[in-house]
Amino acid sequence: MPALYLLVGVSPLGSSPVNPSERTSAIVADVAHRRPERLTMYGAPSSRDCRRSKAVLDIRRVDFEYIDIEREPARAGEAEDIAGRDIIPVLIFPDGSHLAEPTNAELAEHLDCRGL
């Protein structure tokens, strides 16, 4: 049950808060654990930046899971926890790294470095 206490921000040994970076690492590790071979993107069709990043992935034929936070608003908190702020798109790579609202060049470089 460690993921549960990290997600709510309370230590299992008492009421001291968990370090936010540990919380983010746990969420990223959980996402990567569920689909280690695929990139995951949190986004919304109404966001121009999300459409742009999704187009980069589609043009490059990258296999990825798309989480539409407009259709699944309960998942928006996951993206915010990973990025550290309320921003989209948030992309999580199989190696556990992530990008938040990347430019096309930043996304392409990150994909190139990971052979995607």
Number of C-alpha atoms within 10 A of each C-alpha: 6 9 13 13 15 21 17 11 17 16 15 14 7 7 9 10 14 16 13 15 12 13 22 20 17 19 20 23 19 14 19 20 13 11 15 15 13 18 24 21 25 24 26 21 13 9 11 13 18 22 15 16 23 21 13 17 20 12 9 12 10 14 13 18 14 14 19 17 19 14 11 10 12 9 14 20 14 20 26 18 18 25 20 14 11 15 15 24 28 24 28 25 24 20 15 18 15 18 18 21 18 19 13 15 10 12 18 17 13 17 17 10 9 11 7 16
